[in-house]
Amino acid sequence: MSTLKTVCVYCGSGPGTNPLFIEAAKAFGKALADNGVRLVYGGGAVGLMGAVADAVLDHGGLVTGIIPDFLRKREHALSRVQEMIVTPDMHERKRLMFERSDAFVALPGGVGTLEELVEQLTWKQLGRHAKPVLLANIDGFWEPLFSLLSHMRQTQFIRAGFTVDILKADRVEEILPKLKTAAAQVAEAEKKLAPEVAHKL
């Protein structure tokens, strides 16, 4: 992962009550397009999902939507994306979103957003991947989750050596720089490991 080419965005299929959430989704979509980073997302045309995808497209960027067949009507699959992949179920959707992405960003959202985010954190905690995972903490939306993670550490359900490696950005303009720095660190670590692996082979 020498460069950040694709970013998966998890976010709500609704707009939420805070106008800052929609503004952030649009601003991040523009930032992705301006930086030549492809968006991978859930494929819908509504809520924050639609806002981020529309912003990428409106500013000349590239979008891959991945949506399960049963959600095509409910979430109004966005027809103007360059690539739309329809999966038979949620499991296949999440697998493809993971495989197609260099990093993951969670904008505000509901239970589905939380579930997708926590799965990536779990896989990362277990050493199944090293891709950056970032919470876009718009207007403090994710603070309750940070408090819960802190509580889990204090009660030793997140033990030493199993820390949850998660990035945090309070402002949209911080997101891509943090992801790029983290991706570069991963690439450097992989480069150092490569000779050792080759030697063992």
C-alpha positions in Angstrom: 0.0 0.0 0.0 2.5 2.6 -1.2 -0.1 5.1 -2.0 -3.7 5.8 -0.9 -5.8 5.0 -3.9 -9.1 4.0 -2.5 -11.0 4.8 0.7 -14.0 3.0 2.0 -16.6 5.3 3.8 -19.1 3.9 6.2 -21.9 6.3 7.0 -25.6 6.7 7.6 -28.3 6.0 5.0 -30.2 8.9 6.7 -29.1 12.6 7.0 -29.2 12.8 10.8 -30.4 15.8 12.7 -27.2 17.8 12.6 -26.6 19.8 9.3 -22.9 19.5 10.0 -23.0 15.8 9.2 -24.2 16.4 5.6 -21.7 19.3 5.2 -18.9 17.0 6.3 -20.0 14.2 3.9 -20.0 16.7 1.0 -16.7 18.2 2.0 -15.0 14.8 2.3 -16.4 13.7 -1.0 -14.9 16.8 -2.6 -11.5 16.2 -0.9 -11.4 12.6 -2.2 -12.1 13.8 -5.8 -9.6 16.7 -5.5 -6.9 14.2 -4.3 -7.6 11.5 -6.9 -8.7 9.0 -4.3 -11.5 6.6 -5.3 -14.5 6.3 -3.0 -15.8 2.8 -2.1 -19.1 2.9 -0.3 -22.4 1.2 0.3 -24.0 2.2 -3.1 -27.0 4.2 -1.9 -28.2 7.6 -3.1 -29.8 8.7 0.2 -28.5 10.2 3.5 -24.8 10.7 4.1 -24.1 7.9 1.7 -25.6 9.8 -1.1 -24.1 13.1 -0.1 -20.5 11.8 -0.1 -20.9 9.9 -3.4 -22.6 12.8 -5.1 -19.9 15.2 -4.0 -17.1 12.9 -5.3 -18.9 12.6 -8.7 -19.8 16.3 -8.9 -16.1 17.1 -8.5 -14.9 14.7 -11.2 -13.9 11.8 -8.9 -14.4 8.0 -9.1 -16.9 6.0 -7.1 -17.5 2.3 -6.6 -20.8 1.4 -5.0 -21.3 -2.1 -3.4 -24.9 -2.9 -2.4 -26.8 -6.1 -1.6 -29.6 -6.9 -4.0 -32.3 -6.6 -1.2 -31.2 -3.0 -0.5 -31.2 -1.7 -4.1 -34.7 -0.2 -3.8 -34.6 0.7 -0.1 -31.4 2.7 -0.3 -32.0 3.9 -3.9 -28.8 2.6 -5.6 -27.0 5.5 -7.1 -27.1 4.9 -10.9 -24.5 7.4 -12.0 -21.5 5.9 -10.3 -18.7 4.5 -12.5 -18.9 1.1 -10.9 -21.9 -0.5 -9.1 -21.5 -4.0 -7.7 -24.6 -5.9 -6.6 -24.0 -8.7 -4.1 -26.3 -11.5 -2.9 -25.9 -10.6 0.8 -24.3 -8.4 3.4 -21.3 -10.7 3.9 -20.2 -10.5 0.3 -20.7 -6.7 0.3 -18.4 -6.3 3.3 -15.8 -8.6 1.9 -15.6 -6.7 -1.3 -15.6 -3.4 0.4 -12.6 -4.6 2.4 -10.7 -6.0 -0.6 -11.3 -2.9 -2.7 -10.1 -0.4 -0.1 -6.8 0.9 1.2 -8.3 2.6 4.3 -11.6 3.0 6.1 -13.4 6.1 7.4 -16.6 6.2 9.5 -18.7 9.3 9.2 -21.7 9.6 11.5 -24.2 6.8 11.1 -26.4 4.2 12.8 -26.2 0.5 13.8 -25.1 -0.6 10.3 -22.2 1.9 10.3 -21.2 0.9 13.7 -21.3 -2.8 12.8 -19.1 -2.3 9.7 -16.6 -0.2 11.7 -16.3 -2.5 14.6 -15.7 -5.5 12.3 -12.7 -3.7 10.8 -11.4 -2.8 14.2 -11.8 -6.4 15.3 -9.9 -7.7 12.3 -7.2 -5.2 12.9 -6.9 -6.0 16.5 -6.5 -9.7 15.6 -3.8 -8.9 13.1 -5.9 -9.8 10.0 -5.1 -6.4 8.3 -3.1 -3.3 8.9 -5.1 -0.8 6.9 -5.9 2.6 8.6 -9.3 3.0 10.2 -10.4 6.5 11.1 -13.4 7.9 12.9 -14.5 11.2 11.5 -15.6 12.7 14.8 -17.8 15.4 13.4 -19.2 17.7 16.1 -18.2 15.0 18.6 -20.4 12.3 17.2 -18.1 9.4 18.1 -17.2 10.6 21.6 -19.6 8.0 23.2 -17.7 5.2 21.4 -14.3 6.5 22.5 -15.6 6.6 26.1 -16.8 3.0 25.7 -13.4 1.9 24.4 -11.7 3.6 27.3 -14.1 1.8 29.7 -13.2 -1.5 28.0 -9.5 -0.8 28.5 -10.1 0.1 32.2 -12.0 -3.1 32.8 -9.3 -5.1 30.9 -11.6 -6.4 28.2 -9.2 -4.6 25.9 -5.9 -5.9 27.3 -2.3 -4.8 26.9 -1.1 -6.0 23.5 -4.6 -6.0 22.1 -5.1 -2.2 21.8 -7.5 -0.9 19.3 -5.5 1.0 16.7 -7.9 3.7 15.6 -7.4 7.2 14.1 -9.5 10.2 15.0 -10.2 13.4 13.0 -12.4 16.2 14.3 -12.3 18.1 11.0 -12.7 16.9 7.5 -9.5 18.5 6.3 -7.5 16.3 8.8 -8.8 13.0 7.4 -6.8 12.4 4.2 -3.5 13.6 5.7 -3.9 11.3 8.7 -4.8 8.4 6.4 -1.9 9.0 4.1 0.6 9.2 7.0 -0.7 6.0 8.4 -0.7 4.2 5.0 2.9 5.3 4.4 3.9 3.9 7.8 2.2 0.6 7.0 4.0 0.5 3.6 7.4 1.2 5.3 6.8 -1.6 7.9 5.9 -4.0 5.1 9.0 -3.1 3.2 11.2 -3.9 6.2 9.4 -7.2 6.8 9.8 -8.3 3.1 13.5 -9.3 3.3 12.9 -11.2 6.5 10.0 -13.1 4.9 12.0 -13.8 1.8 15.0 -15.1 3.9 12.7 -17.5 5.7 11.4 -18.9 2.4 
